[in-house]
Amino acid sequence: MAEYINPNKLALSEDFFKLAVLEEVQRYFSNNYIIEEWQQYVTSEINQTFDNQKAYRSFDWLCEIVRSLLVSKKVTQENIREVFRKHHTYVLEQVSSYINQDFPLDVHLSVNEAAVQFAKEERHLVSSMDYQFHLVRNIVTQPKAFVAASEADDLFQAEIKDSKGNIHGMARVNVAGGMDMPFTDEEQEYWDKLRTAFSAMDEMTADIFDIICFLFLFAPKDEDGYLYFHSNDALKLRSNLVDPNSSLEVRERDRFNIMSRVKALSNIWISLKEGEVIEVDENDLKESKKYKYRDFQKMFEVGKVRAAYDENDKFLGIYACQIKPTSLLTSFLNENKRLGIIDLSALEFHPVRQRPEKRLARYLATQWFIRLSKNNLHQPFMVKTLIREIDFPARMRGLDMYDRFVKALDELTNKGIVRDWHFTDPVDFSLFGRTGWLSYFYGLKVAITPSAEMMEKNKRKLSILQDQHQVDSSTVNQMIESLSQPVVIQQAGYRSIEQQDSPLRREPATKASQLSLPLSEPKKNDEPLPPLTEESLTAEMVIQERERRGLSLAKAAKEIGIGYNTLKRFENKETKRRNKKNDMKIVQWLKKSLILED
């Protein structure tokens, strides 16, 4: 009997060496665009098709580093894998400068495309669900809460309070805060023209806050921890606010407003902890004095600022910058147990016309995550609490406030964020406008049920906590199961919510076994299907399997082990020259899916 030979231990030719390096580096390097460019470069070298193919010194240097680390070891797949396992940090650090040379950042492009596309496909952002984190985000929307901190004209501060009036910290803003940057006169003038901190503190500022924190979790960062935030990231994630056919002037105004918010965020300092110092008089030990202290820290640090110029060297504006949350925020973002989801609609709601919807969407996302883990998901909300979160204008009175409150909850239902909502007791409208009506309205309670889709996403997040024994698994399962049960809705005055399901309600996903479909139509006369190979692989097979399992393009690409754009082009039949290695990965993925199904 022939002796089995492990292919991972076979010596590799030069071509297979490059393919092996390319395969292994993908485990530790997440920039899909660069990986795809390297793939095309390697393929052109192997097939000797060099027409219009750019040479990438970064990949050549990557191969040289791997060779140097192999030392006297045999060049095999197994040894290459071991090199990356032990030295991937060193390898990527050594090759980073060559990557920057091969892939210079275009002022019109963002390196965060994969993360942005993921958020748009999944229809949510990932962020901290910690309540203090929510309060810090809220303070950047409330310029009227800031008062002069001292005799200085430029320093203002505000207390960070919850809905009950409890103080959690202090925020300070330096309205004259500048940046020590080597700007030209034209660039400095543009930066100075960006809106001041107070005029740029609004709901859009909270959007930029959320986007930067999301990108910090999922986008590539440099060796100093900075991510490259581009105004395009915000434009795409808040896409319904930007007409794709709009003029350049409108786009430039939007970029100007986005960078104004970045400037504002970089000038806000936060203190969440208050300490106490006791000073003892050495001459009289009985005498002592107590002093309070606060440690203030910036929310965000800005590194490089990227100015844009056209081909005639005409200054266009400031499009992007290096930015990173400081430890004040990363202490929340690095705590995996507190990460949850915010529906993307929270960003897409208009910051002025739909301010109540935007604020409620963020607050409910935080509360649902907390309540789901504490087994009190169906506990009603006090209207007073929700009204304070919405922060209606002081001029709003009586039925106007009620109507706007109801409209906001209805809009969240239309967007699929809320499944059902109702007042727990009938509303007595005869009291509105009379003395004491506000106390009556504030005392009402409203039950708000999240959509099954939102809870399913949070369930997947909480399942991680179950494995870590941080959450009781029976609690989570009971909560999710209860969402699919009929909800008894009480009549609320002249307004009622129907019990029957409407198209706006989202039902729990059907089990995959009930949606099981073959990868291709069976042949007539019970003829067996041809074997699944790279040659028989079609785009329709992948699309059908993705739809059967309810996978997005991003998730399927991650499972397969290829880039998002690579899979997208394959499904759209835009691939000019099929890559055998990618085809093999797709076939293996399809076969694995079929095995798991059986």
N, C-alpha and C positions, 0 to 999 in steps of 0.2 A: 504494500500500500504506500502511495506517495506521501512523503512527509509534508505536513502543512507549513507554509511559509507566511509569516505575518507581514502583510504589505507595508505596515507602518515602519518596519525595520529594514526595508530594502533601500539600497543606495539610490539617490535621486540624481537624474540628469540636471543640467542647468535649467532647462525649461520647467521641469517639475519642481525644482528647488524654488523658483520664483512663484509658481502656483501655490506651493505649500506655505511660503512666507505670506502671500496674499491672503490665504485662508486663515492663518493663525492671527494675523494682525487685526482682523475684523472682530475678534473676541475682545479686544482691548481698546479699539479706536472706533468711535461711533459716528464719524462724519461720513455720511453716505455718499455725498457728492465726490469727496476726495477718493473714497474707495472705488467708486465707479470709474473715475478717471484713471486710476491705477489699473483697474481691470482691463480697460480698453488699451492702455499702454502695453501691458503684458501680452494681451492677445495679439496685438499688432506685431510685437517682436517675435512671438512664437510662429505666427502665420506669415511673417515677413511682409506685412502689408503696411507700409509706412506712410501712405498718402495722407497728408493733412493731419497726421498724428503727432501731437506734441510730445516731446521727450520729457520725462519727469525725473529730475535729479534726486528728488526726495525719495522715490521708490528705490532707485539705484543705491542710494546711501543706506536705506533701510536694509537692503540685502547685504551690504558690506558689513554693517554692524552685526547682523545675525551670524555671518560667517566668522567674524572675529570672536564671537562668544562661543561658537562651536569648538574653537581651538582645534584639538586633534581628534575630536569626535567625528564619527561617520555622519555624512549628510543624509539624514533620514527624516521622515515625517515625525517620528517619535522624538528625536533629539531637537528638532526645530520647535516642537510643541513645548518641550521642557525649557528651552531657552526663553520663550515668551512667558511661560508660567513664572519663572524665577526673576526675569529681568525686564518685564514689559515696561515698567516705569522708566527705567534707564533708557531703554530703546526709544521710547516715544520722546523723551527729553532730548536725546541726541539728534533725532530727525526733525524736531520742531522747526528749527531755523530754516531748513531746506523746504519744509512745507510752506512756510511763510513766503519764501522766494517763488515757489512754483504756483502758489495760489494766493496772490495778493488780493486783499479785500477790495472789492468794487464798492464805491460809495453808494451805488444804487442797489446793491445786493446785501442780503443778510446771511450769516452763516447759521442762523437758527431755523432754517426752512423746515427741517425734519420735525423739530419740536412744535413749531407753529402748525404744521400740517396735521400732526398727531392730535393737537388740541381741537382743531376744526373738525376732524373726522369723528373724534370721540365726543364732541360737543361739551367739553368741560375742561377746566383748569384744575390742577392739583395745587393745594395750598394748605397752610396750617389751619386747623379747626380750633385752635386754642382761643379761648374767649379774650384773653389779654391781647393776643395778636389782632383779633377783630377790633378791639378798642383802639389800638395803635393805628390801624388802617383808617378807622373812622375819624380820628383827630385831624387827618390831612384833608378832610372835606369840610371842616368847620372853622373858617378864618375868623368868624365873629366871636369865637370862644377865647381868642387870644387878646390879652391886654398888655400894656406896657410893663415890662419886668423891672425897669429901673428908670433913672433919669435919662439913660441913653435912648436916642430916638429910634435906633435900629433893632432893639431886642424886645421881643414880645414872648409871652408864655401863656399856656392854657393847662388847666387840670384835665387829666384823662379820667373821665367818670363813666361808670356803668349806668344802666337804666334806673337803678335805685338810688343813684347819687353817691355811691361809694367811690372814693378816689383811689385809683390804681397807679398813678404816676403823674409826671409833669412833662409837657412838651414845650420846647423853645424854638423860636425861629429867628434867624438873623436876616432881616429883609434886605440888607445891603450886602449880604454875603457874596463875595466874588470868588474867582478861581485864579490861582497863581499859575496861569498857562501862557506859553509863548505864542500868544495870538498876534496876528498882524492887526493893523488898525481897523481894517474892514471886518475881520473876524471878531475883534473885541466889541466893535460897534453892534454887530449882530447879537452877540451874547448879552450885551447890556440891554438890548431892545427886547429880549425875551421877557415875558411877563414877570412881574414881581411875585414874591412868594405868596402874598395874600391874594392877589388877583388870580393866581394859578392854583389855589387850594380849593378843589371842588370834587365832584364825583368822577370826573375824568382823571384826576390825580390818583384817586383810589384804583382806577382801572390800570394805570401805569404801574402803580405799586404792586398789584396782583400779577401783572404780566412779568415784571422783572423777577419777582419771587418764583414764579413758575419756571421761567427760563433758567434761573439759578439751579433748580432741581434737575432739569433735563437737557439744557443746551451745553455745548462745549465751553470750557473755561481755560484760560491760560495758566501758566505756572504760578501766578500770583493770585489766582482765584477770581479774576475778573471775567465776566462774560461780555460779549460784544453786543450791546443792545442797539438795534437799528430801528429808526422810526417806522420802517416797513413792517416790523413785527407787530407793532400796535395797530397800524393801518389795516393789516389783514385780520387780526383777531377782533377788531371792532368794525368789521367789513361793512355792516349794513349802514354805517354812518358815512361811508365814503362811496360816492358814485364812481364806478370804474370808468365811466365815460366823461368824468368831470375834467375841467381844464387844469392845466399845470398850476395855475394860480391857486385854485382851490386846494390842490394837493400840497402846494408849498405852505399854504395857511395851516393845513392840518399838521404838517411836519413841525411848523413853528410852534403850534399849540402843544404838541407832544413833547418837544424838547423843553418848552417852558415848564412843563410838569416835572421833568427830570431835574431841571435846575432847582425847582422848589423842593423836591424831595431831598436833594443833596444839602439843603440849608436847614433841615429840621433835625433837632436834637431831642432825644427822649431819655427820661429817667423813670424806670419802673420800680426801683427799690429805694426806700428811704431808710437811712441808718441813723444811729444815735451814738454820740460820743460823750463820755462823761469825763470832764476835766476836774482833777482834784487839786486843791490848793495845798502845796507842800508845807506851808507854814501852819496850816490849820486843816488837819485831815478830816475834820467834821464838815468842812465847807467843800462843796462840789457843785459844778454847774453842768447842765445837760445841753448839748448842741445837736441839732439835726443836720444831716448832710444828704445831698443827692449827687449821684454820679451821672452826668449827662454824656450821652454818646450819640454820634450821628447814626441815622438809619441806613444811609447808603454812602459809599465812597465812590467818587468818580475818578477814573484814571485819564486815559487819553480821550480827547474830543476830536472827532473826525469832521473836517470841513470839506465841502464839496465844491469842485470847480469843473467847468465844462472844457471842451477841447481847445477853446481859445483862452484858457486860463482866467475865465470870468468866474468870480465867486458866486456860488449859488445859495449857500446856507450851511448850517450845521445839521448833519443827517443822523449821526450816530455817536456813541461814546462807549468807553469801557466803564463798567459799573459793577458793583457787588454789594450785597447786603452786609452790614457789619455783624459782629457777634450778637448784637442786640436782637436781630431778626433770625440769624442762622440758628440761634439756640432753640427757636421754634421749628424752623424748617428742617433741621437735622434730626428732630425727634420723630422718627418714623411712625410712632404710635399715634401721633396727632395729625397726620396728614389725611385730608379728605378731598372732596370734589366741590367745585363751584360751577354751576351750569354756565355755559358760554353766553347765554342770553343776558347774564348780569353785566357783561361787557358791552353787549350790543344795544341794550336799552339806552335811549338818549339821556345824556347827563342832566338835562334841564327838564324837558317835557316828561320824561319817565323816571324822574329821580326817586319817587316812592317805590316803584318796581325794582329799581336797581338796588336800593338800600335793603329792601325786604329780602331780595334774592340772596344777598350775601349773609344777612343775619340768620335767615332760616336754614341756610346750608350749614352754618356753624352749629345752630341749635339742634338740628336733626342728627348730626353726627354725634354730638354729646349725648343726646337723649337715647339714641339707638344703643350706645354702649352702656347706658344706665337703666335700660328697660323701662323707660317712661315716655316712649315715643308719642303716645296718644294723649299726653297731658295737655289740656287746653292752654292757650296763651292769653294773658291779660291784654285787653285792647290798649290799656295805658302803656304797657311795655312796647307794643308794636308801634303805637303812634309816636312814642319818644324816639324809637329807632328810625322811623320815617323822617321825623323832624320837619313837620309841616310848617309853612310860614305862619307867623303869629296872627296874621290877618284872617286866616281861614276859620270860619265859624259854622256851627250847627250842621244842617244837612249837607252843606258843601264838603265838610270834613268827612262825614259818613260816606257820601257818594264817592269821594276820591279814594277812600280807604277800600271800599268794596271794589271799585274799578281796578285797583292795584292787585288785589287778590284774584280777581277774574282774569287779569292779564297773565299772571303767573300760571293760572290753570290753562289758559290758551297755549302758553309756551311749553306745557308739559312738565313744568317744575313742580306744580301742585296737582295732586290727584283730585282731592275734594276739600272743601272747607265749609264751615257753617258756624253760626252763633249757637252756643250751647243752650241759650234761652231765647224765646221770642223777643224781638226788639219793640219797645213801646215808643213809637215815633211821636206821640203826643207830648212827650217830655222835651223834645228837641226845641231849643230856642228859649225855654223857660229858665228861670233861676235854678242853678244846680244841674243843668243838663250835661255839662262837661264831666262832672263827677259820675253821673249815671253812665254816660257813654264809656268813660275810662274803666268803669267797674265791670263792663261786660266781658265775657270770655268767648274766644273763638277757637274751634278745633281745626287744625290745618294738617291734612295728610299728605306727605310727599308722594311723588310719582313712584310707581314700582321700579321704573328704570333707574331713578336716582338712588333708591335704596338698594337695588341690585349691585350698583357700582360701589356703594359704601359697604355692602355686605362682603364683596370681594376684598376690600381693604381691611375690613374687620376680621376676615378669616385668617389673615396674617397674625393678628393679635391673639386669636384663639390658639394658634400654634405656640405662641409665646406665653400662653396662660395669663394673658392680661384681661381677657373678656370671657365670660361664661358662654360657651358655644350654644347652649340651649336658649339663652336669652336672645341671641342674634337670630337664630332660626325661627323662634316664635314671632319675633318682630316682623320678619320678612313674610312669613306665612300669613300673618294677620292683614297684610296689605291687600291680599287678593280676596279677602272676605267682603261681603256687602257692607256698606256703611249706612247706618240709619241717620237720615238727615232730618232735622227738625225744621218746622216752618219758621221763617224769620220775618215776621211782619208781612209787608207786601212782597218781599223778595223770598224766593225759595230755590233750593238746588235740587234738581230731580234725582231720584234714586237710580233710575236706569242708567246704564253706561252710555256715554256719548263718544263720538269719534275722537274727542280730545283726551279721553282717558286712555292710559297705557296699560295694557294687560301684561302679566308676567310672561316672559319668553317661553315659547313652546319647547318642550324637550327635544333635543337633537334627534332622538330615536324616532320621534313622530314625523320628522322632516327628512328622514333618510332618503336620499336619491342616489341612483347610480351616477358614476362620473360621465357616462355616455349612454345613449339609448341602446337597450339590448337588441341584438339582431333577431330577425324573424326566424321561425323554425327552430328556436332554442339553440342557435349556433353559439358556441362559446365566444366571449369577447377576446379580442387580440390582447396579448400581454402589454402592460403599461411600460413603455420604454421612452428613452429620450427622443427617439424618432417618431413615436406615435403621440407624443405630448402635444396638446393644443391649449390655446388660451381659454377655450370654453370649459375645459376640465377644471382649471384653476378657479375660474369665476364661479362655476357651479358648486365646487367644494367650499369656497369661501362663504357663499350665500347659504349653503346648507348649515354651516357651523356658526353663521352670524358673525363672521370675522371682518374687520376693517382691513383695508389694504396695508396699513401700517402694522397691524398685529400679525397678519399672514406673512408679510415680508420678514418680520422678526423671527417667527417660528421657522421659516424656511432657511433663514441665514443669508438673505440677499438684501440689497438696498431697496428702499421704498420706490424710488424712481425706476429702478430696474424692473420691479414687478409691475408697476403701472404701465410701462412701455410694453411689456410682454402681453399683458391683458388687452391693451389697445392695439396690439399687432403693429407697434411702431419700431420694433427691434429690427434693425437693418441686417445685422449679422448675429445669429444665435450663438450664445456662449454655452459650450457643452457642459462646463462645470456648473453653471447656474441651472441648466436644464436637469442635470443629475440631482441637484439639491431639491428641485421642485418635484421630481419624480419620487424621490425618497420621502418627501413630505406627504405626497398623495398616498403612497403605499402605507405609510405609518397611520394616516387617518383611516384608511380602510381596515387596517388590522385592529385599531382601537374600536372601530364601529362594530366589527364582528365580535 
